[in-house]
């Protein structure tokens, strides 16, 4: 068992288990420490060291008493490193402890709602701070061209762009086929078979190709950014970089962001072509529209503005995905469980904000008559 937390450090040795208590064992930290202690399943002799405890109030002593008695009922427990003050407090509470068990108050709906709101506000404030730091780093990045790390940017373009071509091609082709198949049945009823080209051409280039590509990249590259940076934080590589005077924004975040801002518009262009091929293939099978007819009609009805609107969305989607992925990576704490949580949050947040940004584009462009 390995647990490296602000309040507990567990050493699982061959013949015994060492629990190093540290930090402030106080009322404010009691819920967190309680959750950590719950994960300990003693199956051998325990040595419990309190030399690292900085503060110890009655709540911390009562928590210790409860788990000390539980561990002692399962095996031998040896206490070390405690101070005279801690021992006096322990004996005082042991002497005056109420024998009757007090029912634990369950968290109600309002409590959970308030807790979620406070946690969400805290994350929002941290994201604003992250965005401000990133904006300053962007300005310094381009005012001093020597800071631009072309090798890292090229590497991440290959990892985020070129490596994603296969899944983007497959997804776009299937989406184009589905649009044509679903539309063909309804259009055939009115003898408007040829209008399937209008529907597929505009919807794919303007909306579906950018959106589907961004969602795939968010699930693939955004989550990878979170996991990579999170792993670096757990292994304290980011702290080491700061100690040596290197800003993680220049070396980790900006190269990933710029690489995705370059790669995503190119992936959208690729998705446009493959999506059209899928739609063309389905139209040929379902409505007997030849490839030549499809291309001729596409040239007539597809305005270049629809193509450019889809391409322009790329850098905005890329910035959102990269920023959220890197931000969630920096929020990883010292336990490995946090990587899974933050990676999931990264994908969910990225997809939500990409869809919200696409909706904002649609509203603005519709109001402008574009």
Number of C-alpha atoms within 10 A of each C-alpha: 10 9 17 14 17 14 20 20 17 17 16 15 10 7 9 16 20 17 20 20 22 19 17 19 23 18 15 11 14 17 11 13 22 14 10 15 15 9 10 15 10 16 13 17 17 20 17 19 19 19 14 15 19 13 12 17 14 16 15 20 20 17 18 17 15 10 15 15 11 12 19 14 10 13 12 14 20 12 12 12 13 14 11 9 10 17 12 11 16 18 13 12 15 13 9 8 10 9 6 6 6 7 6 6 6 7 10 9 9 9 11 11 12 12 13 12 12 12 11 12 12 11 15 12 11 14 17 11 12 17 15 12 12 17 13 11 17 16 10 14 17 11 11 9 9 9 12 19 14 13 10 17 21 17 14 21 22 15 16 24 21 13 13 18 15 10 14 24 20 14 20 28 23 18 23 29 22 17 20 27 19 12 17 20 13 13 16 15 9 8 9 11 19 19 18 26 26 16 17 27 26 20 16 28 27 22 20 21 29 27 23 20 27 29 22 17 28 27 19 15 25 31 28 20 28 30 25 17 25 30 21 17 19 19 12 12 15 20 16 14 13 11 10 9 9 13 15 16 18 18 16 17 20 25 23 29 24 22 24 31 21 18 23 27 25 16 25 28 20 17 28 27 17 23 30 26 18 25 27 26 21 23 27 16 12 14 17 13 18 13 14 10 14 22 13 11 17 21 13 10 14 17 12 11 13 17 19 14 18 24 23 15 22 24 18 16 29 27 20 22 31 29 25 27 33 27 23 29 27 21 18 24 17 18 14 14 10 18 24 16 12 23 24 17 17 29 25 16 17 27 24 13 15 23 16 12 17 19 13 12 15 16 12 12 12 10 9 8 7 10
